[in-house]
Amino acid sequence: MGGLFLALALCRTRQLQFDTRRRLLLRTSRWPLGRRAVSISYAQLTPPDIEQRESEEGPYYLVRLGVQGARPMQLGAFDTLAEAEHWC
């Protein structure tokens, strides 16, 4: 049980860096036992889109960035559509 709680406390975090000079997106994940970095070419990216989801408090909006051949990355969640569109 202690190992489970330790793993949850040290769960991965993600960081995205846009390298405009080399036209790459660097996605870094930090795990309890190390780091993992993946480079994604700008050619593999699709334009960001907005997805509406429902919760008990009402709708919220996710900004997603598509990557060809992979699941879309969720970049942020917003309370209003206007905020999501502005960020997008």
N, C-alpha and C positions, 0 to 999 in steps of 0.2 A: 504494500500500500504506500509506503514511504517513497519507493521508486517512482510510482505513478505521479505522486504530487511533485516530486523533484523534476520529472520530465515536463510536467505542465508548467512549472515555474520557469523552466529554462527553454520553453518552446521557441521556435524560430521566429526571427524578425526579418523583414525584407526591406531592401533599399533599392531604389531605381536611380540610375544616373544616365542622363542623356548626353552622349559625347557627339556634339554636332560636327566637330572637325573630322572624326573618323566615321560618322554616320552609323553609330552603334548605340544600343541601349544595353547597359550593364545591369543585370539583376543579381544582387548579392543576397544570399540567405545565410543567416547565422544559426547554427545548431549547437546543442550542448557540447558536441565533440569536434566542432570545427566550422569552417566557412565553405560556402559553395558559390562560385561566381559563374554566370552564364552570359555570354554575349549574344545579342539579338540584332541582326541587321535591320536598318530602317525599312528595307524592302519587304521584310516579313510582317511589318506592322500594318494594321488597318486603322482607319480613322476612329477616334473614340466615339462611343455611343452612350446613351443614357437608358437605363433599365429601371422601371418602376416596380417596387415591391411593397407588399402590405404588411403591417404589423398591428398590434392591438391599439397603438396610439394613432394609427393612420398610415398613409402612404409615405414612403421615403424613396429617394432616387440614388442609384449607383452609377458612377461614371466608370465605364469599362474600356480597356484598350485591348483590341484583338491582336492576336499573333497567329499567323498562318501555321497550321499543324499543331496548335496547342490550345488549351483553354484560355479564354480571355482573362486578363488581369483586372481585378477590381482596384481602382485607384482612389476612390473616396465615396462616402455616403453623405447625402445632403437632405435637409428637411423639406426644401422647396425645389420645385422644378427650375425656377429662375436661378437659384444658386448653382445647381448642377449645370445648367446651360452656360452660365458665365464661366465656370471653371473649365468646362469642356472646350 
